[in-house]
Every structure is written in structure tokens, then in C-alpha cells.
């Protein structure tokens, strides 16, 4: 599945998401092309400092050919971004109609 990720302001999060979207069944594109599922973080990433560490919370939006396919909210500790990316991968598959 062809996907394009529009980066946000948190580089470590961008790196984790890009890495997750290079794994099969995804093919991460370097630009938005017709038919590509576009994954964006339309709002700022909320950063919350807690005793357990820094928590990132953000909304992810999905679209294809300009049509909205939905959105989801992700939250994870900055020291364990795979908590966000594992859920994001599932959400991308659902948005693309691939099931959970």
C-alpha cells in the first residue's frame, strides 16, 4: 500500500512514524501521488511532562485523493514511540480499508 507521511514538528516522532510506514504492506512515498494514502498530523503535538516521562499526544488524519478517510488520536511516552506507531499502523490499515 502506497503511503505518504507529512512530517510534524517533533523529529523523533517523525522518524518513528516513517520507520513504521516503511514496513510491509506499506510503501512510503517521498511525495503525494494519486491513489496514495496521506497520513498527517494536522495539529501540534501536545507534550506533557509527567513523573513517568514525557508523553506525546496527537491527532492523525488520513486522506486519499483529497477525500478524508478519518482520524485517530495517538498517545505514547517519548521513550517508547512504538506504542504510538503500533497503533498508527493499525489505524492506517483501517483507514485504507484493509481491516485491523
Residue pairs with C-beta under 8 A, 6 or more apart in sequence:
1 25
1 26
1 27
1 37
1 92
1 93
1 96
1 98
2 26
2 27
2 29
2 33
2 35
2 36
2 37
3 21
3 26
3 27
3 28
3 29
3 36
3 37
3 38
3 39
3 92
4 28
4 29
4 30
4 31
4 32
4 33
4 36
4 37
4 38
4 39
5 14
5 17
5 18
5 21
5 28
5 38
5 39
5 40
6 38
6 39
6 40
6 41
7 14
7 18
8 14
8 41
8 44
8 45
8 58
9 44
9 45
10 45
10 47
10 56
12 78
12 81
13 41
13 45
13 56
13 58
13 78
13 81
13 84
16 81
16 82
16 84
16 85
17 39
17 84
17 85
17 88
18 28
19 85
20 26
20 82
20 85
20 86
20 88
20 89
21 28
21 39
21 89
21 92
22 28
23 89
25 93
25 98
26 89
26 92
29 36
32 38
34 65
35 64
35 65
36 64
37 62
37 63
37 64
37 69
37 92
37 95
37 96
38 62
38 63
38 64
39 60
39 61
39 62
39 88
39 92
40 60
40 61
40 63
41 58
41 59
41 60
41 61
42 59
42 61
42 71
43 58
43 59
44 58
45 56
45 57
45 58
46 56
46 57
46 58
47 54
47 55
47 56
48 54
48 55
48 57
49 55
52 77
53 77
53 78
53 79
54 77
54 78
54 79
55 75
55 76
55 77
55 78
56 74
56 75
56 76
56 77
56 78
56 81
56 84
57 73
57 74
57 75
58 73
58 74
58 75
59 71
59 72
59 73
59 74
60 71
60 72
60 73
60 74
60 88
60 91
61 68
61 70
61 71
62 68
62 69
62 70
62 71
62 91
62 92
62 95
62 96
63 69
64 96
69 95
69 96
70 94
70 95
72 87
72 88
72 91
74 84
74 87
74 88
74 91
75 83
75 84
76 82
76 83
76 84
77 83
90 100
93 99
93 100
94 100
